[in-house]
Amino acid sequence: MREVIVLAKAAQVNLADQDIDDWYAFLNTLSPQGKTSMLQDIEAGRKTEVEIFGGKMVELGKTHAIPTPVNQTVLRIIQVLERDSG
């Protein structure tokens, strides 16, 4: 999320550290037994939306010369999971 905030500032998108705090407050209200749509897709052998989210962050990082190691790693992991579950 911190990588996204840095990229947002570079792209003049109105996101700030407070948005991370707000997101954590929301996440803490969710059931621990819940599953994200991306996990549900992987379990069902479907293609996820990782390219739309993580892929875009990696692309924007390259465009703005901002490192995105966390997003790159998560993107690769999910791509491998997709490949192996399909």
HELIX and SHEET records of a PDB file:
HELIX    1   1 ARG A    2  ALA A   10  1                                   9    
HELIX    2   2 ASP A   17  LEU A   27  1                                  11    
HELIX    3   3 SER A   37  ALA A   44  1                                   8    
HELIX    4   4 VAL A   50  VAL A   50  1                                   1    
HELIX    5   5 GLU A   51  GLY A   55  3                                   5    
HELIX    6   6 LYS A   56  THR A   63  1                                   8    
HELIX    7   7 PRO A   69  SER A   85  1                                  17    
END                                                                             
